[in-house]
Amino acid sequence: MTLRAPRLPTGLPDGKSLLDDTNRSLLRALSDNPRASAAELARRVGMSAPAVRERLTRLEQAGVILGYRVDIDPAAIGLPVAAWVRIQPGPGQLPKIADLAARMPEVSECHRISGEDCFLLKVHVPAIDALEAVLDQFLLYGQTTSSFIVSTPVAPRTPGQS
């Protein structure tokens, strides 16, 4: 289980909120272009580059910014088929499913969810028939239900950002 750093209620001088308008603008600019330099971000939010670096450090330390990632198109690396897989574990099988999901390169996301199913996985495979081998491994521990992703009309985005 991954533990996040505790969120700080304040991170700016004078007890101002960590998520003031400037930091919200900075987060929007960073979401638009995570590779932007501090100088470019500074121009976009109307601050100096050192002040932007300081704010980014505070946001990282507070756990608001969890990391910086590269976004790779799975189809471009030979995995054009994506599916959501729900899993309803058998008795005592929860840890085994989470462990298997962590070890399988086809699984890009694994969420513990509420309801009849306990897990929701996002799986990427080279062809529809390749999903069977992935599902077979999880069937040892519970029942699966899968849905292929046909299109993505709204691209993944940072929560709270438009």
C-alpha positions as CSV (number, residue, x, y, z in Angstrom):
1,M,0.0,0.0,0.0
2,T,1.3,3.4,-0.9
3,L,1.2,6.1,1.8
4,R,0.9,9.7,0.7
5,A,2.6,12.6,2.4
6,P,0.2,14.4,4.8
7,R,-1.4,17.4,3.1
8,L,-0.3,20.7,4.6
9,P,-3.2,23.1,5.4
10,T,-1.0,26.0,4.6
11,G,2.2,26.4,2.7
12,L,2.5,30.0,1.9
13,P,3.7,33.0,3.9
14,D,1.1,34.7,6.1
15,G,-0.9,31.5,6.6
16,K,-2.4,31.7,3.1
17,S,-4.0,28.6,1.7
18,L,-1.7,26.3,-0.3
19,L,-4.2,26.2,-3.1
20,D,-4.5,30.0,-3.6
21,D,-5.4,31.4,-7.1
22,T,-1.7,31.6,-8.1
23,N,-1.1,27.9,-7.3
24,R,-4.2,26.9,-9.1
25,S,-3.0,28.8,-12.1
26,L,0.4,27.1,-11.8
27,L,-1.2,23.7,-11.6
28,R,-3.4,24.4,-14.7
29,A,-0.3,25.6,-16.6
30,L,1.6,22.5,-15.5
31,S,-1.3,20.2,-16.5
32,D,-1.3,21.8,-19.9
33,N,2.5,21.2,-20.3
34,P,4.2,19.1,-17.6
35,R,7.5,19.7,-19.4
36,A,7.3,23.5,-19.1
37,S,10.4,25.1,-17.6
38,A,10.1,27.2,-14.5
39,A,10.7,30.3,-16.6
40,E,7.9,29.4,-18.9
41,L,5.5,28.6,-16.0
42,A,6.6,31.9,-14.4
43,R,5.6,33.9,-17.5
44,R,2.2,32.2,-17.6
45,V,1.4,32.9,-13.9
46,G,3.2,36.3,-13.7
47,M,5.9,35.5,-11.2
48,S,9.7,35.0,-11.1
49,A,11.1,31.6,-11.9
50,P,12.6,31.2,-8.4
51,A,9.2,31.9,-6.9
52,V,7.6,29.3,-9.1
53,R,10.2,26.7,-8.2
54,E,9.6,27.4,-4.5
55,R,5.8,27.0,-5.0
56,L,6.3,23.8,-6.9
57,T,8.5,22.4,-4.2
58,R,5.8,23.2,-1.6
59,L,3.1,21.6,-3.7
60,E,5.3,18.5,-4.1
61,Q,6.1,18.4,-0.3
62,A,2.4,18.8,0.5
63,G,1.5,15.9,-1.7
64,V,-0.5,18.0,-4.2
65,I,1.9,17.2,-7.0
66,L,2.5,13.4,-6.8
67,G,4.9,13.2,-9.7
68,Y,5.7,13.9,-13.3
69,R,4.9,11.2,-15.9
70,V,5.3,10.5,-19.6
71,D,2.0,9.7,-21.3
72,I,2.6,6.8,-23.8
73,D,0.0,5.8,-26.4
74,P,-0.5,2.0,-25.8
75,A,-1.4,1.5,-29.4
76,A,1.9,3.0,-30.5
77,I,3.7,0.3,-28.6
78,G,1.6,-2.6,-30.0
79,L,-1.2,-2.6,-27.4
80,P,-4.2,-1.1,-29.3
81,V,-6.9,-3.0,-27.4
82,A,-7.9,-1.7,-23.9
83,A,-10.5,-3.1,-21.6
84,W,-11.9,-2.5,-18.1
85,V,-12.0,-5.6,-16.0
86,R,-14.1,-5.9,-12.9
87,I,-13.2,-8.7,-10.5
88,Q,-15.3,-10.2,-7.7
89,P,-12.8,-12.1,-5.6
90,G,-13.4,-15.5,-3.9
91,P,-13.1,-15.7,-0.1
92,G,-9.6,-14.7,1.0
93,Q,-8.4,-13.8,-2.5
94,L,-8.2,-10.0,-2.2
95,P,-4.4,-9.8,-1.6
96,K,-3.7,-12.4,-4.4
97,I,-5.6,-10.3,-7.0
98,A,-3.8,-7.1,-6.0
99,D,-0.4,-8.9,-6.1
100,L,-1.1,-10.5,-9.5
101,A,-2.3,-7.2,-11.0
102,A,0.9,-5.5,-9.8
103,R,3.0,-8.2,-11.5
104,M,1.2,-8.2,-14.9
105,P,2.5,-5.8,-17.5
106,E,-0.8,-5.7,-19.3
107,V,-2.5,-4.1,-16.2
108,S,-2.0,-0.3,-16.3
109,E,-4.4,0.5,-13.5
110,C,-5.8,-1.4,-10.5
111,H,-8.4,0.2,-8.3
112,R,-10.1,-1.2,-5.1
113,I,-13.8,-0.3,-5.5
114,S,-17.0,-0.6,-3.6
115,G,-20.0,-2.7,-4.7
116,E,-20.2,-6.4,-5.7
117,D,-16.9,-6.3,-7.4
118,C,-13.8,-5.4,-5.4
119,F,-11.3,-4.5,-8.2
120,L,-11.4,-2.5,-11.4
121,L,-8.4,-3.0,-13.7
122,K,-7.5,-1.3,-16.9
123,V,-5.8,-3.8,-19.2
124,H,-4.0,-3.3,-22.5
125,V,-3.4,-6.2,-25.0
126,P,-2.3,-6.5,-28.6
127,A,-5.5,-8.1,-29.8
128,I,-9.0,-9.0,-28.5
129,D,-8.1,-12.7,-28.2
130,A,-5.1,-11.9,-26.0
131,L,-7.4,-10.7,-23.2
132,E,-8.4,-14.4,-22.6
133,A,-4.9,-15.2,-21.2
134,V,-5.0,-12.2,-18.9
135,L,-8.5,-13.1,-17.6
136,D,-7.6,-16.7,-17.1
137,Q,-4.9,-15.7,-14.6
138,F,-7.5,-13.7,-12.6
139,L,-10.1,-16.5,-12.8
140,L,-8.0,-18.5,-10.3
141,Y,-9.0,-16.0,-7.7
142,G,-12.5,-14.8,-8.6
143,Q,-15.1,-13.9,-11.3
144,T,-14.3,-11.4,-14.0
145,T,-16.4,-9.1,-16.1
146,S,-14.8,-7.2,-18.9
147,S,-15.7,-4.3,-21.2
148,F,-13.7,-3.2,-24.2
149,I,-12.9,0.5,-24.5
150,V,-14.4,1.6,-27.9
151,S,-13.4,5.2,-27.7
152,T,-12.5,8.0,-25.3
153,P,-14.6,11.0,-26.0
154,V,-13.2,12.8,-22.9
155,A,-9.4,12.4,-22.6
156,P,-8.0,11.7,-19.1
157,R,-7.4,15.0,-17.3
158,T,-6.4,16.3,-13.9
159,P,-9.3,16.5,-11.5
160,G,-10.5,20.0,-10.9
161,Q,-8.9,21.3,-14.1
162,S,-10.8,22.1,-17.2
